[in-house]
């Protein structure tokens, strides 16, 4: 589902975007933030992909569902 932004392709931008977010008790994602970005549309594309992702499995602690903070690296590399 990841589409490489044209602005980044034109400039040959490659790298890793670090995104942090919270997995809620129901599996939805919230508080999606860029920790380290590379710009040229890649940061916005990483957020878009996470917003469209299906529900995640929430964390479990003492047999109860809990919110979990998560950091995910998303690699952008040209062929």
N, C-alpha and C positions, 0 to 999 in steps of 0.2 A: 504493500500500500504506500510505500515511501516513493515520492516523486522528487528526483533531484531538481532543484530550482535552476532555471535557465541562466539566471545571473551568475550563479556559482559555476555552472558549466563553462560559460563564456570566459570567466576569469581563471578557471582551473583551480577553484577552491576545493580543498579536501581537508578532512579533520574529524574531530570527535566533538559532539555536542553533549554536555552533561545536563540532564534534566532531572529535577527532583519533584516528587508529588506524594500525595497521601492516598493510600488505598483505604476506602471507608469500609465500615462493617458490612455494607450491602454489596461491596465489590466495585463500586464506581470510583473514579479517580477525581481528586480535587486538589486545589492549590498547586497546579502545574506551573513550575518556574524553571527558567534557564539558569543554571549555575555557571556554566562556561559555554559560550557560544562561539561560532566562527563567522556569523553574519551572512550577508548576501542571500537571505531568504531561507537558509538552512535551519535557523533557530525556529522560525515560524512553522516550517514544515515538520519539525520534530514535535512541536506542540499540537499541530493538526492531527498527526498520526496517533498520538496518545489520546486525544479527545475522541477519536473515532474508534478506538480499540474496544473490544468486547469487555464485559465485566471481568475483573480479576478475582482470584480467590483471596479473601481477607485473611489476616493473621489470626491464629488461634492461641489463646493463653488461658490455662486452667479450664479448658473445654468451652470457652466462650470466644466469640468473634470479637476482634479488636482492630482499631485503626493502626495502620503501619506506614511509617515514612519510608520512602524508597528513592534511590538514586539510580538512574539508568543511563549508561553511555550509548549514544546512537552514532554509528560511524557513517561518514559520508566519504566515499572513495570513488574516483573515476576509473573506468576500465582502461 
